[in-house]
Amino acid sequence: MAELLLSVIICPDGLTIAAGPCQTEPGLLSLIMTNQSANTGPETKQQSFERVLSREPFKGLKAIFDILSPDRQALFEGVNGTNSYEELLAKLGYRLTLTHQIHVKDAFTRVGSAGSIKAVVPYYDIPTQSSLPTLVNTDSTITTTPKSASFFNAMLATLKTQLSLQH
């Protein structure tokens, strides 16, 4: 008899493509669960990086990183081999451009074939009550405000500090 699972498929842009029950072969679920729990060896630096980056304080930085670099090893090496947010962006092949203000609603209208924007990251930091949007452009530039660049530079420094405490 097949086992029923709840399945959700989410695209990188956050849209749900499909959700609902799916069937698996008998014993497949227990095999998956066994394999996940069997990996209890020492955590690698890359695994530690991913775990720390997934913490709540770094959600905004992670959202930007997920768009900029699907190569997690290059991202890991970039974070460890640079001293600032701007240096990290350059190492990943992007140039930082600053603008006084970003109109997020307008930016969304220029995403994809409608304009020159690849992605809009409309990050809002609750503790500081700050809107810190970032635009990833098709010409390999990152457009953001000075306040946002400063915020993510400080967040990167905090991430690096937490990573150094892990090993």
Beta strands, then each sheet from edge to edge (+ up, - down):
strand 1: 3-10
strand 2: 16-24
strand 3: 95-98
strand 4: 117-125
strand 5: 130-137
strand 6: 141-144
sheet 1: 1+ 2-
sheet 2: 3+ 6+ 5- 4+
end
